[in-house]
């Protein structure tokens, strides 16, 4: 914390700042959090807004929170779990990860080719279970709902179903 900030707090303020900083560090030791998530968690603990602002600034200065790093890690995690771009985009929004930099990371990590590969891999797994369904229309509907719920685009799903279900 800079000397200017330290002097702006009274002794009680410095104590509450230190407690808030300890809380933030404890929260961040488990996993990366976005700026928005950490701020929400500190607000839930009834910490004053002025103290939260100082803690957030210090966490950013020390690179304890970095929304771009958090977005990269989270996108990679969701990609490994075979979620589609639409699902990932909604999950990022929920974490408060927005903006041009985040959108660029999403474009880099979620290409159209990768999207199709993930959907095809999931479809291969789903086909084992859906082969019991006799009617082609029901089979298509089940596959469509499954892949759409996982966040894949309508175009990708339609192309895969056309290739697989006849």
GUVEX-857738 format. One record per residue (C-alpha): residue in one letter; x, y, z. Coordinates in steps of 0.02 Angstrom, whole numbers, padded with zeros to 5 digits, always signed. Example, Ala and Ser with C-alpha at 12.3 -4.5 7.8 and 13.67 -1.06 7.14 Angstrom:
<atoms>
a+00615-00225+00390s+00684-00053+00357
</atoms>
This chain:
<atoms>
x+00000+00000+00000x+00067+00172-00044x+00107+00299+00091x-00034+00412+00029x-00164+00277+00055x-00093+00228+00225x-00108+00404+00289x-00286+00422+00226x-00343+00287+00349x-00354+00311+00537x-00285+00175+00653x-00453+00087+00648x-00456+00107+00459x-00282+00031+00444x-00339-00118+00548x-00494-00144+00441x-00387-00124+00284x-00266-00257+00346x-00409-00375+00389x-00487-00346+00218x-00320-00375+00132x-00296-00537+00229x-00471-00591+00177x-00435-00552-00005x-00273-00650-00001x-00360-00797+00083x-00495-00794-00052x-00366-00786-00191x-00262-00931-00125x-00395-01058-00178x-00410-01003-00360x-00399-00852-00473x-00546-00733-00457x-00597-00593-00572x-00597-00414-00510x-00788-00421-00503x-00793-00585-00404x-00667-00528-00274x-00757-00362-00252x-00923-00453-00229x-00848-00570-00099x-00774-00425-00001x-00940-00331-00008x-01030-00486+00059x-00918-00476+00211x-00983-00299+00247x-00816-00214+00217x-00826-00027+00184x-00818+00028+00002x-00668+00140+00032x-00570-00005+00107x-00626-00121-00034x-00563+00006-00162x-00393+00014-00078x-00381-00176-00065x-00432-00200-00246x-00304-00072-00305x-00167-00157-00205x-00216-00330-00269x-00207-00266-00448x-00041-00180-00417x+00032-00342-00348x-00046-00439-00492x-00147-00547-00371x-00298-00516-00482x-00283-00510-00669x-00442-00530-00770x-00352-00582-00929x-00257-00721-00839x-00416-00777-00752x-00510-00780-00918x-00373-00884-01002x-00374-01012-00861x-00563-01022-00853x-00582-01039-01042x-00452-01178-01045x-00542-01267-00905x-00711-01257-00994x-00632-01310-01159x-00562-01466-01075x-00737-01505-01012x-00803-01490-01192x-00914-01338-01175x-00958-01235-01327x-00916-01053-01360x-01091-00991-01317x-01085-01075-01145x-00908-01010-01112x-00959-00833-01160x-01105-00838-01036x-00994-00910-00899x-00868-00771-00924x-01004-00639-00913x-01064-00717-00751x-00890-00696-00678x-00886-00514-00733x-00756-00548-00867x-00799-00432-01012x-00715-00317-01133x-00613-00319-01291x-00463-00408-01215x-00574-00549-01149x-00664-00561-01317x-00495-00578-01405x-00443-00717-01287x-00608-00805-01321x-00580-00791-01509x-00405-00863-01492x-00453-01007-01379x-00621-01053-01458x-00598-01069-01645x-00732-01138-01760x-00626-01292-01795x-00602-01329-01610x-00788-01302-01580x-00830-01435-01710x-00701-01557-01639x-00770-01539-01462x-00949-01560-01522x-00901-01714-01625x-00813-01791-01475x-00965-01763-01366x-01079-01827-01501x-00977-01987-01512x-01005-02016-01326x-01189-01971-01339x-01218-02087-01487x-01180-02238-01379x-01324-02192-01264x-01441-02129-01400x-01422-02282-01512x-01560-02361-01408x-01683-02234-01479x-01770-02309-01632x-01850-02152-01707x-01728-02042-01802x-01826-01882-01762x-01818-01914-01574x-01635-01960-01587x-01599-01796-01678x-01698-01696-01550x-01607-01777-01403x-01437-01746-01480x-01483-01567-01526x-01543-01526-01349x-01389-01607-01272x-01264-01511-01379x-01361-01347-01369x-01362-01359-01178x-01174-01379-01184x-01161-01213-01277x-01131-01262-01457x-01199-01158-01600x-01349-01211-01701x-01244-01222-01860x-01117-01340-01784x-01253-01450-01711x-01353-01457-01872x-01199-01503-01974x-01151-01643-01854x-01327-01714-01846x-01340-01711-02035x-01178-01812-02047x-01220-01938-01912x-01409-01964-01899x-01499-02025-02053
</atoms>
